[in-house]
């Protein structure tokens, strides 16, 4: 598997050859490049004080190994490390500004299977690095232009395992989160933590909001019991358990807890796309304003935003792009249709804890079930597909040909190719994180969304086989 380097970080499978996979050598190399980048950016400051970086990891089996390599590489560069140990992506993002750190690294491959790991890199605001900064780091890594510190100027490690609790406190202190109202409703919720850090932090949050928790796969041992991407085909166990337990709903997070999916009380998927729709509906009802999601996200957010007299805009895929457009449009809430909630009141990063707390408060204020809430929203259906890529496939040529074929429709090429038809759309793009083309479609019915996806996939395969 080729090592993937992108604005999302550096990601690869464990084991194998240096440069082809995320080996110990690659982990050290990219941690060195990041530390060198921070030192270069701080210039004179560095002489006056040590740089400081926050590091946390999810529960992947390879986590402790990669964690130790990265932490000690930064120490070798003369950078102090705040070591959060087992943590979540949003927790590290929250910790960076609180610690007044110069950056942060999250060691997680997010929704990828257990053989993967990655370094996700943050700036001093606790936000993902820009594409331009990421490019500089890749250049530093390629040139191996590192200058390590002498023995008297090594960094120091400070272990702080309190940040998951601090993160929960920050969420509970948000004005729109009403734990008392939630506690009065005596909700019962099933949590699938996919045997990672979400299995600790989500139940803790729920219990502090007075919710009865039924735990499923909440042992943070890194042995994912199913594919960790929170999609319908992977979630049969929790769907069954929600019904069996007569729970109000179910919560599923990915290994690093930045993606959030709900299971309705009837055991059906609430829909990853509708996580953001429901939370935005509540937030906009209290604080009207604008919203942003990416091009691969449902039109339902646009509809809900209009209902609350706000403006909706779509960004290129990638959290950094969503955040950039949110800042430019002063969006009150935004995120991605993969279950990623970005609520700037706390921080500019996808955060399942924020999503859970706001969703529960929304539900506590309504006299309806989760299934009834889902039915109250505009009905759109998506089909999310992918085509595996081999090195000889020219993705750009495929996208050019598909653009030409549908030139008579409304087309955006900001990020791959998005073709907007009157009542449906398709978005084709090369993934930043996996060797695949993603094919997302949306239509008024599942049958139409699936049919559009099949048609487009067949057309792409015809182009590939030419």
LINTA-V653558 format. One record per pair of residues at least 24 apart in sequence whose C-alpha atoms are under 8 Angstrom apart, sorted by sequence separation. I is the first residue (numbers start at 1). J is the second residue. D is the distance in whole Angstrom. If there is no record, write none. Layout:
# LINTA-V653558
i:I j:J d:D
i:I j:J d:D
This chain:
# LINTA-V653558
i:100 j:124 d:7
i:186 j:210 d:7
i:187 j:211 d:5
i:188 j:212 d:5
i:189 j:213 d:5
i:190 j:214 d:5
i:191 j:215 d:5
i:192 j:216 d:5
i:193 j:217 d:5
i:194 j:218 d:6
i:195 j:219 d:5
i:196 j:220 d:4
i:230 j:254 d:6
i:239 j:263 d:6
i:242 j:266 d:8
i:243 j:267 d:6
i:273 j:297 d:7
i:277 j:301 d:5
i:280 j:304 d:8
i:281 j:305 d:8
i:284 j:308 d:6
i:294 j:318 d:8
i:186 j:211 d:6
i:187 j:212 d:6
i:188 j:213 d:6
i:189 j:214 d:6
i:190 j:215 d:6
i:191 j:216 d:6
i:192 j:217 d:6
i:193 j:218 d:5
i:195 j:220 d:4
i:196 j:221 d:6
i:229 j:254 d:6
i:238 j:263 d:8
i:242 j:267 d:6
i:273 j:298 d:6
i:276 j:301 d:7
i:280 j:305 d:8
i:323 j:348 d:6
i:424 j:449 d:8
i:53 j:79 d:7
i:55 j:81 d:7
i:183 j:209 d:6
i:184 j:210 d:8
i:186 j:212 d:7
i:188 j:214 d:7
i:190 j:216 d:7
i:191 j:217 d:8
i:192 j:218 d:6
i:193 j:219 d:8
i:194 j:220 d:8
i:195 j:221 d:6
i:196 j:222 d:6
i:228 j:254 d:6
i:241 j:267 d:8
i:274 j:300 d:8
i:323 j:349 d:8
i:426 j:452 d:8
i:51 j:78 d:8
i:52 j:79 d:6
i:53 j:80 d:6
i:54 j:81 d:6
i:55 j:82 d:6
i:56 j:83 d:6
i:57 j:84 d:8
i:59 j:86 d:6
i:97 j:124 d:7
i:182 j:209 d:6
i:183 j:210 d:4
i:191 j:218 d:8
i:195 j:222 d:6
i:228 j:255 d:7
i:240 j:267 d:6
i:277 j:304 d:7
i:426 j:453 d:8
i:50 j:78 d:7
i:51 j:79 d:5
i:52 j:80 d:5
i:53 j:81 d:5
i:54 j:82 d:5
i:55 j:83 d:5
i:56 j:84 d:5
i:57 j:85 d:6
i:58 j:86 d:6
i:96 j:124 d:7
i:97 j:125 d:6
i:182 j:210 d:7
i:183 j:211 d:6
i:195 j:223 d:6
i:196 j:224 d:8
i:239 j:267 d:4
i:294 j:322 d:6
i:50 j:79 d:6
i:51 j:80 d:6
i:52 j:81 d:6
i:53 j:82 d:6
i:54 j:83 d:6
i:55 j:84 d:6
i:56 j:85 d:5
i:57 j:86 d:5
i:58 j:87 d:6
i:93 j:122 d:8
i:96 j:125 d:7
i:97 j:126 d:6
i:179 j:208 d:8
i:180 j:209 d:7
i:182 j:211 d:8
i:195 j:224 d:6
i:230 j:259 d:8
i:238 j:267 d:8
i:239 j:268 d:6
i:293 j:322 d:6
i:399 j:428 d:8
i:50 j:80 d:7
i:52 j:82 d:7
i:54 j:84 d:7
i:55 j:85 d:7
i:56 j:86 d:6
i:57 j:87 d:5
i:58 j:88 d:6
i:96 j:126 d:5
i:179 j:209 d:5
i:180 j:210 d:8
i:194 j:224 d:5
i:195 j:225 d:7
i:230 j:260 d:8
i:239 j:269 d:8
i:292 j:322 d:7
i:319 j:349 d:7
i:56 j:87 d:5
i:57 j:88 d:7
i:58 j:89 d:8
i:95 j:126 d:7
i:179 j:210 d:7
i:194 j:225 d:6
i:230 j:261 d:7
i:319 j:350 d:8
i:56 j:88 d:7
i:57 j:89 d:8
i:93 j:125 d:8
i:94 j:126 d:6
i:194 j:226 d:7
i:56 j:89 d:8
i:93 j:126 d:4
i:168 j:201 d:8
i:292 j:325 d:7
i:92 j:126 d:7
i:93 j:127 d:6
i:194 j:228 d:6
i:292 j:326 d:6
i:291 j:326 d:7
i:395 j:430 d:7
i:56 j:92 d:6
i:165 j:201 d:8
i:55 j:92 d:7
i:164 j:201 d:6
i:168 j:205 d:6
i:232 j:269 d:7
i:54 j:92 d:7
i:27 j:66 d:7
i:31 j:70 d:6
i:35 j:74 d:6
i:290 j:329 d:7
i:292 j:331 d:7
i:297 j:336 d:6
i:298 j:337 d:6
i:67 j:107 d:7
i:290 j:330 d:7
i:291 j:331 d:5
i:296 j:336 d:8
i:297 j:337 d:4
i:28 j:69 d:6
i:32 j:73 d:6
i:36 j:77 d:8
i:54 j:95 d:7
i:66 j:107 d:7
i:231 j:272 d:8
i:289 j:330 d:8
i:290 j:331 d:4
i:291 j:332 d:6
i:292 j:333 d:7
i:293 j:334 d:6
i:294 j:335 d:7
i:296 j:337 d:7
i:297 j:338 d:8
i:24 j:66 d:7
i:27 j:69 d:7
i:28 j:70 d:6
i:31 j:73 d:7
i:32 j:74 d:7
i:35 j:77 d:7
i:54 j:96 d:6
i:230 j:272 d:8
i:289 j:331 d:6
i:290 j:332 d:6
i:291 j:333 d:5
i:292 j:334 d:5
i:293 j:335 d:5
i:294 j:336 d:6
i:395 j:437 d:8
i:27 j:70 d:7
i:31 j:74 d:7
i:53 j:96 d:8
i:289 j:332 d:6
i:290 j:333 d:7
i:291 j:334 d:5
i:292 j:335 d:7
i:293 j:336 d:5
i:294 j:337 d:7
i:35 j:79 d:7
i:63 j:107 d:7
i:288 j:332 d:8
i:293 j:337 d:7
i:24 j:69 d:7
i:28 j:73 d:6
i:32 j:77 d:7
i:63 j:108 d:8
i:287 j:332 d:8
i:390 j:435 d:8
i:192 j:238 d:7
i:389 j:435 d:5
i:54 j:101 d:7
i:191 j:238 d:8
i:388 j:435 d:6
i:389 j:436 d:5
i:14 j:62 d:7
i:53 j:101 d:5
i:58 j:106 d:8
i:60 j:108 d:7
i:190 j:238 d:7
i:284 j:332 d:8
i:388 j:436 d:5
i:389 j:437 d:7
i:52 j:101 d:5
i:53 j:102 d:6
i:54 j:103 d:6
i:55 j:104 d:6
i:56 j:105 d:7
i:57 j:106 d:6
i:58 j:107 d:7
i:283 j:332 d:8
i:387 j:436 d:5
i:388 j:437 d:7
i:51 j:101 d:7
i:52 j:102 d:5
i:53 j:103 d:5
i:54 j:104 d:4
i:55 j:105 d:5
i:56 j:106 d:5
i:57 j:107 d:4
i:58 j:108 d:6
i:283 j:333 d:7
i:386 j:436 d:6
i:387 j:437 d:5
i:51 j:102 d:6
i:52 j:103 d:7
i:53 j:104 d:5
i:54 j:105 d:6
i:55 j:106 d:6
i:56 j:107 d:6
i:57 j:108 d:6
i:190 j:241 d:7
i:386 j:437 d:5
i:387 j:438 d:7
i:53 j:105 d:7
i:55 j:107 d:8
i:190 j:242 d:6
i:386 j:438 d:4
i:387 j:439 d:8
i:61 j:114 d:7
i:62 j:115 d:8
i:189 j:242 d:8
i:280 j:333 d:6
i:385 j:438 d:6
i:386 j:439 d:6
i:60 j:114 d:6
i:63 j:117 d:8
i:280 j:334 d:8
i:384 j:438 d:7
i:385 j:439 d:5
i:62 j:117 d:7
i:198 j:253 d:6
i:384 j:439 d:6
i:385 j:440 d:6
i:198 j:254 d:7
i:384 j:440 d:5
i:60 j:117 d:8
i:190 j:247 d:7
i:198 j:255 d:7
i:383 j:440 d:6
i:384 j:441 d:7
i:189 j:247 d:5
i:192 j:250 d:8
i:194 j:252 d:8
i:197 j:255 d:7
i:198 j:256 d:7
i:276 j:334 d:7
i:382 j:440 d:7
i:383 j:441 d:5
i:402 j:460 d:8
i:188 j:247 d:5
i:189 j:248 d:6
i:190 j:249 d:7
i:191 j:250 d:6
i:192 j:251 d:6
i:193 j:252 d:6
i:194 j:253 d:7
i:196 j:255 d:5
i:197 j:256 d:7
i:198 j:257 d:6
i:276 j:335 d:7
i:382 j:441 d:5
i:383 j:442 d:6
i:187 j:247 d:8
i:188 j:248 d:5
i:189 j:249 d:5
i:190 j:250 d:5
i:191 j:251 d:5
i:192 j:252 d:5
i:193 j:253 d:6
i:194 j:254 d:7
i:195 j:255 d:8
i:196 j:256 d:7
i:197 j:257 d:7
i:276 j:336 d:7
i:382 j:442 d:4
i:187 j:248 d:6
i:188 j:249 d:7
i:189 j:250 d:5
i:190 j:251 d:6
i:191 j:252 d:6
i:192 j:253 d:7
i:193 j:254 d:7
i:194 j:255 d:6
i:276 j:337 d:7
i:381 j:442 d:5
i:382 j:443 d:7
i:189 j:251 d:7
i:193 j:255 d:7
i:275 j:337 d:8
i:380 j:442 d:7
i:381 j:443 d:5
i:398 j:460 d:7
i:401 j:463 d:8
i:273 j:336 d:8
i:274 j:337 d:7
i:276 j:339 d:6
i:380 j:443 d:6
i:381 j:444 d:6
i:383 j:446 d:7
i:38 j:102 d:7
i:273 j:337 d:4
i:275 j:339 d:6
i:276 j:340 d:7
i:380 j:444 d:5
i:381 j:445 d:5
i:382 j:446 d:7
i:38 j:103 d:8
i:272 j:337 d:6
i:273 j:338 d:6
i:274 j:339 d:8
i:275 j:340 d:8
i:276 j:341 d:6
i:379 j:444 d:6
i:380 j:445 d:7
i:381 j:446 d:5
i:398 j:463 d:7
i:272 j:338 d:5
i:273 j:339 d:6
i:275 j:341 d:8
i:379 j:445 d:8
i:380 j:446 d:8
i:383 j:449 d:6
i:398 j:464 d:7
i:272 j:339 d:5
i:382 j:449 d:6
i:383 j:450 d:6
i:95 j:163 d:7
i:381 j:449 d:6
i:382 j:450 d:8
i:385 j:453 d:7
i:77 j:147 d:7
i:78 j:148 d:7
i:383 j:453 d:7
i:387 j:457 d:8
i:77 j:148 d:5
i:78 j:149 d:5
i:92 j:163 d:8
i:393 j:464 d:7
i:76 j:148 d:6
i:77 j:149 d:5
i:91 j:163 d:7
i:95 j:167 d:8
i:76 j:149 d:6
i:91 j:164 d:6
i:94 j:167 d:7
i:81 j:155 d:7
i:83 j:157 d:7
i:85 j:159 d:8
i:78 j:153 d:6
i:79 j:154 d:7
i:80 j:155 d:4
i:81 j:156 d:6
i:82 j:157 d:6
i:83 j:158 d:6
i:84 j:159 d:6
i:85 j:160 d:8
i:86 j:161 d:8
i:283 j:358 d:8
i:303 j:378 d:7
i:78 j:154 d:4
i:79 j:155 d:4
i:80 j:156 d:5
i:81 j:157 d:5
i:82 j:158 d:5
i:83 j:159 d:5
i:84 j:160 d:5
i:85 j:161 d:6
i:87 j:163 d:8
i:88 j:164 d:8
i:91 j:167 d:6
i:279 j:355 d:7
i:282 j:358 d:7
i:77 j:154 d:7
i:78 j:155 d:4
i:79 j:156 d:7
i:80 j:157 d:6
i:81 j:158 d:6
i:82 j:159 d:6
i:83 j:160 d:6
i:84 j:161 d:5
i:87 j:164 d:7
i:282 j:359 d:8
i:300 j:377 d:8
i:76 j:154 d:6
i:77 j:155 d:7
i:78 j:156 d:8
i:80 j:158 d:8
i:82 j:160 d:7
i:83 j:161 d:8
i:84 j:162 d:8
i:260 j:338 d:8
i:261 j:339 d:6
i:300 j:378 d:6
i:75 j:154 d:6
i:76 j:155 d:7
i:84 j:163 d:7
i:259 j:338 d:7
i:260 j:339 d:5
i:276 j:355 d:8
i:279 j:358 d:6
i:300 j:379 d:7
i:75 j:155 d:4
i:259 j:339 d:5
i:260 j:340 d:6
i:275 j:355 d:8
i:279 j:359 d:5
i:282 j:362 d:6
i:300 j:380 d:7
i:74 j:155 d:7
i:75 j:156 d:6
i:258 j:339 d:8
i:259 j:340 d:5
i:260 j:341 d:8
i:278 j:359 d:7
i:299 j:380 d:8
i:75 j:157 d:7
i:258 j:340 d:6
i:259 j:341 d:8
i:298 j:380 d:7
i:258 j:341 d:8
i:279 j:362 d:7
i:298 j:382 d:8
i:71 j:157 d:8
i:34 j:121 d:8
i:259 j:350 d:7
i:27 j:119 d:8
i:258 j:350 d:5
i:259 j:351 d:7
i:260 j:352 d:5
i:258 j:351 d:5
i:259 j:352 d:6
i:257 j:351 d:7
i:258 j:352 d:5
i:22 j:117 d:7
i:257 j:352 d:6
i:260 j:355 d:7
i:22 j:118 d:8
i:257 j:353 d:8
i:260 j:356 d:8
i:278 j:374 d:8
i:11 j:109 d:7
i:316 j:414 d:6
i:317 j:415 d:7
i:37 j:136 d:8
i:253 j:352 d:7
i:316 j:415 d:5
i:37 j:137 d:6
i:270 j:370 d:8
i:274 j:374 d:8
i:14 j:115 d:6
i:270 j:371 d:7
i:13 j:115 d:5
i:14 j:116 d:6
i:13 j:116 d:4
i:14 j:117 d:7
i:34 j:137 d:6
i:37 j:140 d:8
i:12 j:116 d:6
i:13 j:117 d:6
i:33 j:137 d:6
i:36 j:140 d:8
i:265 j:369 d:7
i:270 j:374 d:6
i:11 j:116 d:7
i:12 j:117 d:6
i:33 j:138 d:7
i:50 j:155 d:8
i:265 j:370 d:6
i:266 j:371 d:7
i:11 j:117 d:6
i:12 j:118 d:6
i:264 j:370 d:5
i:265 j:371 d:6
i:11 j:118 d:4
i:30 j:137 d:8
i:33 j:140 d:5
i:176 j:283 d:7
i:264 j:371 d:5
i:10 j:118 d:5
i:11 j:119 d:7
i:30 j:138 d:8
i:33 j:141 d:5
i:114 j:222 d:7
i:9 j:118 d:7
i:10 j:119 d:5
i:32 j:141 d:7
i:36 j:145 d:8
i:88 j:197 d:6
i:114 j:223 d:7
i:9 j:119 d:6
i:10 j:120 d:7
i:36 j:146 d:6
i:87 j:197 d:6
i:88 j:198 d:7
i:114 j:224 d:7
i:176 j:286 d:8
i:9 j:120 d:5
i:30 j:141 d:6
i:33 j:144 d:7
i:36 j:147 d:8
i:86 j:197 d:7
i:113 j:224 d:8
i:8 j:120 d:6
i:9 j:121 d:6
i:29 j:141 d:6
i:33 j:145 d:8
i:8 j:121 d:8
i:33 j:146 d:7
i:32 j:146 d:7
i:113 j:227 d:6
i:29 j:144 d:7
i:112 j:227 d:8
i:113 j:228 d:6
i:112 j:228 d:7
i:111 j:228 d:5
i:112 j:229 d:7
i:111 j:229 d:5
i:111 j:230 d:8
i:8 j:128 d:8
i:295 j:415 d:8
i:248 j:369 d:7
i:249 j:370 d:7
i:7 j:129 d:7
i:248 j:370 d:7
i:7 j:130 d:7
i:295 j:418 d:8
i:7 j:131 d:5
i:6 j:131 d:8
i:9 j:134 d:8
i:7 j:134 d:6
i:6 j:134 d:7
i:7 j:135 d:8
i:296 j:427 d:6
i:295 j:427 d:7
i:5 j:138 d:8
i:59 j:195 d:7
i:60 j:196 d:7
i:59 j:196 d:5
i:58 j:196 d:6
i:59 j:197 d:6
i:58 j:197 d:6
i:111 j:254 d:6
i:110 j:254 d:7
i:111 j:255 d:6
i:296 j:440 d:7
i:298 j:442 d:7
i:110 j:255 d:6
i:111 j:256 d:8
i:110 j:256 d:5
i:108 j:255 d:8
i:109 j:256 d:8
i:110 j:257 d:8
i:108 j:256 d:6
i:110 j:258 d:8
i:205 j:353 d:7
i:202 j:353 d:7
i:61 j:221 d:7
i:59 j:220 d:6
i:60 j:221 d:7
i:61 j:222 d:5
i:59 j:221 d:6
i:60 j:222 d:4
i:61 j:223 d:7
i:59 j:222 d:5
i:60 j:223 d:7
i:89 j:256 d:5
i:90 j:257 d:7
i:88 j:256 d:5
i:89 j:257 d:6
i:90 j:258 d:6
i:87 j:256 d:8
i:88 j:257 d:6
i:89 j:258 d:6
i:88 j:258 d:8
i:174 j:345 d:8
i:174 j:346 d:8
i:171 j:346 d:7
i:170 j:346 d:7
i:179 j:357 d:8
i:182 j:360 d:6
i:182 j:361 d:6
i:185 j:364 d:6
i:177 j:357 d:6
i:181 j:361 d:7
i:177 j:358 d:6
i:171 j:353 d:7
i:176 j:358 d:7
i:179 j:361 d:7
i:182 j:364 d:5
i:171 j:354 d:6
i:178 j:361 d:6
i:181 j:364 d:6
i:177 j:361 d:6
i:181 j:365 d:8
i:168 j:353 d:7
i:172 j:357 d:8
i:176 j:361 d:8
i:171 j:357 d:7
i:130 j:320 d:7
i:128 j:319 d:8
i:129 j:320 d:7
i:128 j:320 d:6
i:127 j:320 d:8
i:59 j:255 d:7
i:58 j:255 d:6
i:58 j:256 d:6
i:57 j:256 d:8
i:127 j:348 d:6
i:127 j:349 d:7
i:94 j:346 d:8
i:94 j:347 d:7
i:93 j:347 d:8
i:93 j:349 d:7
i:90 j:349 d:6
i:90 j:350 d:7
i:90 j:351 d:5
i:89 j:351 d:8
i:90 j:352 d:8
i:8 j:318 d:7
i:11 j:433 d:7
i:8 j:432 d:7
i:7 j:432 d:8
i:8 j:433 d:7
i:6 j:432 d:6
i:6 j:433 d:7
i:4 j:432 d:8
i:4 j:433 d:7
i:4 j:434 d:7
